[in-house]
Amino acid sequence: MSQVKVKRRIPSPKDLAQLLRFRKIILSPRKRRLTRALTIYDLRDIAKRRTPQAPFDYTDGGADTETSLTRARAAYEKLEFQPKILLNVKDVDLSVQMLGKKMSMPLGIAPTGFTRMMQTEGEYAGACAAADAGIPFTLSTMGTRSIEDVAKAAPTGRNWFQLYMWKDRDRSMALVDRAKEAGFDTLVLTVDVPVAGARLRDVRNGMTIPPSLTSKTILNAIPRPAWWINFLTTDPLKFASLDSWNGTVAELLDSMFDPTVTYEDLKWIRGQWNGSLVVKGIQNVDDAVMSIDAGADAIILSNHGGRQLDRAPVPLHLLPEVVKAVGNKAEVHVDTGIMHGADVVAALASGAKFTWIGRAYLYGLMAGGKPGVDRTLEILRTQISRTMKLLGARTVAELNPDHVRFIARYSDK
């Protein structure tokens, strides 16, 4: 039996030098951890290490059993892409026209409440990162910076204002007038919160505004000194819509939200606002059509990030049916469950005009302030571009239902 004879030699220093390559030293701890984050889940892991449990769980959790959130994620994970080959995809254009303006990519930052609880830069980080990236930023009624301060922080950005209708209608519309005066070009009316959802993580954590210093929170804070130093040495929390609050999040929401809002109110708001009007929280076809008939320029299919109704419809699953019913009457956007650029591509291929992120943005914020939000958007932009190239799509307009196939809705099969 013949044997292969391999000639041996002693490697030279030059040979070893080619094999031994050391990672570039990054002196800044924040830059170092963000550079090593390759996915949104990496940013989530960093955020969890750096943020006390109560504000992290407020971001991370859903309502009741969190089934709505779990199903929304599973919808993206259980679809199958259908790539097309032998197409020139050297250059990919991610830009889209959305409500009359060109956005650099089909992704925006959705409204999130109590944002400075997650990290002290809060809405400033989100608005400035969005402006730098050429995408829209939405300030929540429950935001922790004022309308005017966000406009000053990101004067060149496309700033939107999200409205909850309060029991005090005059106070609600005063916010709308302030947003108009500050140059916000779009109003987002959120319609899926007649009452606050049962966010059990918040109840168990005793989530209050401002955070309560109990023995549990103090012990939880010991390994997270940077968060507390930032929180205690910067200006107190200020809200976009009210001066102060001492109590739980659920108590605040239930004290403010108006469960009597109807389509007549939507029509009335349409008459008060001369910019673009978006209705957020649509969860069935009939409401999509009726909202557009009442004056909406766009609708956002959303179950509030799984934070309101448990076992709510999955926005991605609802998307094709709504797009078919709506036609060209208005734009259809989607949020909830987007954690990867491929999720964005899947939504666009399924018919969405635009997509929105909430948690993904907040994970980046908690991981590293404004540079962390920049990293979130950089990761997603890279993933969107790569996925489109692998599918054979050179522009967002080329994405279509032929590119995706839903394997299963809820089963593990």
C-alpha positions in Angstrom: 0.0 0.0 0.0 1.5 3.3 -1.1 1.9 6.2 1.3 1.8 9.9 0.6 5.1 11.5 1.6 4.8 15.1 2.8 7.9 17.1 2.9 8.4 18.9 6.2 10.1 22.2 6.8 10.6 24.7 9.6 8.4 27.7 9.1 10.2 31.0 8.6 9.4 34.2 10.6 7.8 35.6 7.5 5.4 32.6 7.2 4.4 33.0 10.8 3.9 36.8 10.4 1.3 36.1 7.7 -0.6 33.8 10.0 -0.5 35.8 13.2 -2.8 38.8 12.8 -3.9 40.6 15.9 -7.1 42.5 16.2 -6.7 46.2 16.0 -6.6 47.8 19.4 -9.6 50.1 20.1 -9.0 52.3 23.1 -12.6 53.6 23.6 -14.6 51.0 25.5 -17.9 52.1 23.9 -16.4 52.0 20.4 -14.9 48.6 21.1 -18.1 47.0 22.2 -20.1 48.5 19.4 -17.6 47.5 16.8 -17.8 43.9 17.9 -21.6 43.9 17.8 -22.5 42.3 14.5 -26.3 41.9 15.0 -29.2 43.5 16.8 -29.1 40.6 19.2 -25.5 41.4 20.0 -26.6 45.0 20.9 -29.4 43.5 23.0 -26.9 41.5 25.0 -24.8 44.6 25.6 -27.9 46.5 26.5 -28.9 43.9 29.1 -25.5 44.0 30.7 -25.5 47.8 31.0 -29.1 48.6 31.9 -31.0 48.0 35.1 -33.7 45.3 34.9 -36.8 47.5 35.0 -36.0 49.8 32.0 -34.5 46.9 30.1 -37.6 44.8 30.6 -39.8 47.7 29.7 -38.1 47.7 26.3 -37.7 44.0 25.9 -41.1 42.7 27.1 -44.6 42.4 25.8 -48.1 42.0 27.3 -49.5 39.1 29.3 -47.9 35.9 27.9 -46.0 37.9 25.3 -47.5 35.7 22.6 -48.1 38.6 20.3 -44.4 39.5 20.4 -43.3 35.9 20.0 -45.5 35.3 17.0 -44.4 38.5 15.3 -40.8 37.4 15.5 -41.7 33.9 14.4 -43.4 35.2 11.3 -40.1 36.6 10.0 -38.1 33.6 11.1 -40.4 31.0 9.4 -40.7 32.6 6.0 -38.5 31.4 3.1 -36.8 33.6 0.5 -37.0 32.8 -3.2 -33.8 34.2 -4.7 -33.3 35.0 -8.4 -29.8 34.4 -9.9 -27.5 35.7 -12.6 -28.5 39.3 -12.2 -26.1 42.3 -12.0 -26.4 43.4 -8.3 -23.1 45.2 -8.0 -25.0 48.4 -7.1 -28.0 48.3 -4.9 -30.2 51.4 -4.2 -32.0 51.2 -0.8 -33.7 54.6 -1.2 -37.5 55.0 -1.3 -40.1 57.7 -1.8 -42.2 57.8 1.3 -45.1 60.3 1.8 -43.6 62.7 -0.7 -40.0 62.6 0.4 -36.9 60.5 -0.5 -35.6 58.4 2.4 -32.1 56.8 2.2 -33.6 53.4 3.2 -37.0 51.9 3.8 -36.7 52.1 7.6 -37.6 54.6 10.3 -37.5 55.0 14.1 -40.9 54.4 15.6 -42.2 56.3 18.7 -41.0 54.9 22.0 -42.0 56.2 25.4 -39.8 57.1 28.4 -36.7 56.8 26.2 -34.3 58.5 28.6 -35.1 55.8 31.1 -33.1 53.4 28.8 -30.1 55.7 28.3 -29.7 59.4 29.2 -29.2 60.6 25.6 -32.7 59.4 24.8 -34.6 61.0 22.0 -31.6 63.3 21.1 -29.7 60.2 20.1 -32.5 58.8 18.1 -33.4 62.0 16.3 -29.8 62.9 15.5 -28.9 59.3 14.3 -32.0 59.3 12.1 -31.1 62.7 10.6 -27.6 61.5 9.9 -28.9 58.4 8.2 -31.5 60.2 6.1 -34.6 58.4 7.7 -37.5 59.7 9.8 -37.6 59.8 13.6 -40.9 59.8 15.5 -41.2 61.5 18.9 -43.8 59.9 21.2 -46.4 61.7 23.2 -44.7 59.8 26.1 -41.2 60.9 25.0 -38.8 62.3 27.6 -37.7 65.4 25.6 -39.9 68.2 24.5 -41.1 68.7 21.0 -39.1 71.9 20.7 -35.9 70.4 22.1 -36.0 67.5 19.6 -36.5 69.9 16.8 -33.5 71.9 17.9 -31.3 68.8 18.4 -32.1 67.5 14.8 -33.1 70.6 12.8 -32.3 69.0 9.4 -34.1 65.7 10.2 -37.5 64.5 9.2 -39.2 64.6 12.5 -42.6 63.2 13.1 -44.9 63.4 16.2 -46.9 60.6 17.5 -50.2 61.4 19.3 -52.3 59.6 21.8 -55.7 61.2 22.2 -56.1 62.1 25.8 -59.3 62.5 27.8 -58.3 66.2 27.8 -58.8 66.9 24.0 -57.6 70.5 24.2 -54.3 69.4 25.8 -53.9 66.8 23.0 -54.4 69.3 20.3 -52.1 71.8 22.0 -49.3 69.2 21.4 -50.3 69.0 17.7 -50.0 72.7 17.4 -46.6 72.7 19.0 -45.4 70.0 16.7 -46.7 72.0 13.7 -44.9 75.1 15.0 -41.7 73.2 15.5 -41.7 71.9 11.9 -42.8 68.3 12.3 -44.2 67.3 9.0 -46.2 64.2 9.9 -48.6 63.3 12.7 -48.9 59.7 13.7 -52.1 58.9 15.6 -51.8 55.7 17.6 -55.2 54.0 17.9 -54.6 50.6 19.7 -54.4 51.9 23.2 -57.8 52.5 24.7 -56.2 51.2 27.9 -52.7 50.1 28.8 -51.8 46.5 28.1 -51.0 44.1 30.9 -47.2 44.4 30.8 -46.4 42.0 33.6 -42.7 42.5 33.6 -43.3 46.1 34.6 -45.6 45.1 37.3 -43.2 42.6 38.7 -40.3 45.0 38.5 -42.3 47.8 40.1 -41.5 50.0 37.1 -42.2 53.6 38.1 -41.3 57.1 36.7 -38.8 58.1 37.9 -37.3 54.7 38.9 -37.9 53.7 42.5 -34.8 53.0 44.6 -35.7 49.8 46.4 -33.2 47.3 47.8 -33.8 45.2 44.6 -33.0 48.1 42.3 -29.9 49.0 44.3 -28.6 45.5 44.1 -29.4 45.3 40.4 -27.6 48.7 39.9 -24.3 47.6 41.5 -22.8 46.1 38.3 -24.3 48.9 36.2 -22.8 52.1 37.6 -22.6 54.0 34.3 -26.4 53.9 33.9 -26.9 55.4 37.4 -24.2 57.9 37.1 -25.7 59.2 33.8 -29.2 59.1 35.3 -28.3 61.0 38.5 -25.9 63.6 37.0 -28.0 64.7 34.1 -31.2 66.9 34.1 -34.3 65.2 35.5 -36.7 63.5 33.1 -38.9 65.8 31.1 -41.8 64.6 29.0 -42.9 65.7 25.6 -46.4 66.0 26.9 -46.5 66.6 30.6 -44.4 68.2 33.4 -44.0 65.3 35.7 -45.4 62.0 37.1 -44.9 60.0 40.2 -46.3 56.5 39.8 -46.3 53.4 37.7 -46.3 53.4 33.9 -49.6 51.6 33.7 -51.2 54.2 36.1 -49.9 57.0 33.9 -51.2 55.5 30.7 -54.7 54.7 32.1 -55.0 58.1 33.6 -54.4 59.8 30.2 -55.7 57.6 27.3 -59.2 58.1 26.1 -61.2 54.9 25.4 -64.0 56.8 23.7 -62.0 57.8 20.5 -63.9 56.9 17.3 -63.6 57.4 13.6 -65.3 60.8 14.0 -62.4 61.9 16.1 -60.0 60.7 13.4 -61.9 62.8 10.8 -61.8 65.8 13.2 -58.0 65.4 13.6 -57.7 65.3 9.8 -59.3 68.7 9.7 -57.0 70.1 12.3 -53.7 68.9 10.7 -52.6 70.0 7.3 -49.4 67.7 7.1 -49.3 64.0 6.4 -51.5 61.9 8.7 -50.6 58.4 9.6 -52.8 56.0 11.6 -50.7 53.4 13.7 -52.1 50.3 15.2 -54.2 48.9 12.4 -54.9 45.1 12.9 -57.6 44.2 10.4 -58.5 44.9 6.8 -61.7 46.8 7.5 -60.0 49.3 9.9 -57.3 49.8 7.3 -59.9 50.8 4.7 -62.0 52.9 7.1 -58.9 54.8 8.4 -57.9 55.7 4.8 -61.5 56.8 4.0 -61.4 59.0 7.2 -58.3 60.8 5.8 -55.2 58.8 6.6 -52.3 59.2 4.1 -50.7 56.1 5.4 -51.4 53.3 7.9 -49.0 51.3 10.0 -49.9 47.7 10.6 -48.9 47.2 14.2 -49.8 45.3 17.3 -47.8 47.8 19.4 -44.8 45.6 19.5 -46.8 42.9 21.3 -47.4 45.3 24.2 -51.2 45.7 24.1 -53.5 42.9 23.1 -52.2 39.4 23.8 -52.6 37.0 20.8 -53.1 39.9 18.5 -52.8 39.6 14.7 -49.3 39.4 13.3 -48.7 42.5 11.1 -46.6 40.7 8.6 -49.3 38.0 8.0 -51.9 40.7 7.7 -49.9 42.7 5.2 -50.7 41.1 1.8 -54.5 41.2 2.4 -54.4 44.8 3.5 -52.3 45.9 0.6 -54.7 44.2 -1.8 -57.7 46.0 -0.2 -56.0 49.4 0.0 -54.5 49.5 -3.5 -53.1 52.9 -4.3 -55.3 54.8 -1.9 -52.6 55.2 0.7 -49.3 53.8 1.8 -49.1 50.7 4.0 -46.3 50.5 6.5 -45.5 47.8 9.1 -43.8 47.4 12.4 -43.4 44.8 15.2 -40.8 42.1 15.3 -38.2 43.6 13.0 -34.8 42.6 14.2 -32.8 42.1 11.1 -32.4 43.7 7.7 -33.8 40.5 6.1 -37.0 41.2 8.1 -37.2 44.6 6.4 -36.7 43.0 3.0 -39.4 40.4 3.7 -41.9 43.1 4.7 -41.2 45.1 1.6 -41.5 42.0 -0.7 -44.8 41.3 1.0 -46.1 44.7 0.0 -45.1 47.2 2.6 -44.1 50.6 1.5 -42.0 51.3 4.6 -41.0 49.7 7.9 -40.4 50.9 11.5 -38.2 49.7 14.4 -38.6 50.3 18.1 -36.8 47.7 20.2 -33.9 47.4 17.8 -33.3 51.2 18.1 -33.5 51.1 21.9 -31.1 48.2 22.2 -28.5 50.3 20.3 -29.3 53.3 22.5 -28.8 51.3 25.7 -25.6 49.7 24.3 -24.0 53.0 23.5 -26.1 56.2 23.2 -26.1 57.9 19.9 -23.2 55.8 18.5 -25.2 52.8 19.5 -28.2 53.9 17.5 -25.8 54.7 14.6 -24.5 51.1 14.9 -28.1 49.7 14.9 -28.8 51.5 11.6 -25.5 50.5 10.1 -26.1 46.9 10.9 -29.6 47.0 9.4 -28.5 48.9 6.3 -25.7 46.3 5.7 -28.2 43.4 6.2 -30.8 45.0 3.9 -28.2 45.5 1.1 -26.8 42.0 1.4 -30.2 40.4 1.4 -31.3 42.3 -1.6 -28.2 41.3 -3.5 -28.7 37.7 -2.6 -32.3 37.9 -3.8 -31.3 39.5 -7.1 -33.0 42.8 -6.4 -31.2 46.0 -7.3 -33.9 48.4 -6.0 -36.6 48.3 -3.4 -39.2 48.5 -6.2 -38.0 45.2 -7.6 -38.9 43.4 -4.4 -42.2 41.5 -4.8 -44.2 38.6 -3.4 -42.3 36.2 -5.6 -39.3 36.7 -3.4 -41.0 35.3 -0.2 -42.9 32.3 0.8 -44.6 31.8 4.2 -43.8 28.2 5.4 -46.1 28.2 8.4 -48.0 30.6 10.5 -47.7 29.4 14.0 -46.8 25.7 14.0 -43.3 24.4 14.5 -43.6 22.2 11.4 
